[in-house]
Amino acid sequence: MPSLRNPVGPLPASIYWRRRLVVLAALASAVTLVSVLAFGGGGGKQPTAGGVNTPAGSITPGPTGGHGSTGSNDGAVGGSGSATPSAGTPTGSPTGEPVVTGPGGSGGGSGGSGGATGSTSSTGSGSGGTLAANQPGTMNLPACNSADLDLSLTSTAQTYTSSEFPAFHLGITNTGGGACRVDLGAKSAVLTVTSDTGAQVWSSGDCPKDASAQWYAVPAAGGGPLNAVFGWGRTTSRPGCTPGNGGSAAAAGTYVAHIAIGGVSAQPQHWFKLAPFGS
């Protein structure tokens, strides 16, 4: 077909060749467009549900480390300043007023958290339930002879993590022949925390909100011990501080808890540890 190789016409052959190239380019573009519309392109596909890269939702901050929280401090923590709340801080800070139970009671401690709170109810003396102070039957008893009282002290844990409040179980045993009453108020029964070098860190007697007498009945010899749980909010205190104000946070380390009840010669103590930040 000579006309395909050698265009025939009044114009130069080069012009006819350019026209042919333009037509061929237009035809190729049309074929490409039809293919894209018919079969789709990779860029036009919508991602499947499994492949959708959705933005991450808001992240809930994790617990911050620290050395305890003063919480409400109801008489338990004195001093100035405030402690930084720690990971998993218990909802109720320990208070200066102990939880008291009769023989057979658990002492009111809440595991290692040491969430001791003030006792406000009574299920009856000797039943093992939480006791209320200054009940009529209790007030009719004579005050205990200090020589007849034996005290023992333990803690709810040997080492407390940064999210736990220490709590201490005091057992009061009466070796006398008859029931008597003992004052566990803030001015009579004092929990003191010292460092392992003997320096005082905190005392429940420094600036309690309630310094009134809190009398409880102690069964006669053989009747079992009276149990009381004292809490510490992991802060410092000083004499004369404002009641209810938190002190600075106590650092990790080894501490000693001391319990003193007026007139009792054998004052027990107990060693324990606060674990480092973030533990």
Phi, psi and omega in degrees: 000092185298331184291338179285323180274327182234092182305143180251129179166172183286344183267164178298150183299327181299327180292318179295322178296319178298320179298318179298319180296321178296318180295317179296319179297319179296321180295318179296320178297320180294319179297317179298316180297318179296321180296316180297317181291326184282319187250349180076161179244162181300325184285342184268354182286143174274138179295146177286168182301323181287342184252009181287125178267077181281150179296146178295140178291173180296138183266128177284123182302139176286172180294139178272144180284167179171187183241039174107173182224146180282338181056221182280339176062021188305076177087348185275328188236126179244192177097184180249166181082189180212155180265150179279130178300147183246178182301132174059035182302131177303150185293330181244121177288147176301152178241166181291333179280123184285160169271125186241133177229158178278184179306134180089352179281162182279350182088356174080005179286155178242072178062215182282349183289337178065035185280063180285139177227167182296144180275127184234356182232167180218134176248014177104136181297135176084358183274349183089356179273175178293135184255149174260149182281158170060036177288151183307316180296324179293317184292344177277349180276155175285155175294143182294143171283122184304330180289344181266359184256129172249132182246143173227149185222128174223172178239162180286345175205155177276325176231130181255131177288176183292351181254007186243142173268132175292146175219146188232130181268120175254123174257128181243112181251132179263118179267000181280172184279345182225157178297151180212179180237149181231145180268117177253021176292166187298334181272344182257313179254112188242124172266125178237137176246127178240162173285173180290349176267357178098357179285132181290133180255315184205151176215136178292344180269359183292309183205065179289150175289325182235112182256013182287160179291141179232095186270137178226148180277136175248121182300158177292170180310133182089351181271358180093161183278157166273134184247135178224138178247123178252137180250158176230129181277015175063035177231173178268167175209170177210153179301137178084007180291165181284124180304134178090347179274135181281144174272187178286156184289140177282137181282166175296151180152190180260134182229166178230128176264135179236137174242129179233128172242128186314126175089342181279125187284321182270099181263111185286159175220161184213130179271142178205173183230147167256124183289159181296166179309133175083359183278000000 
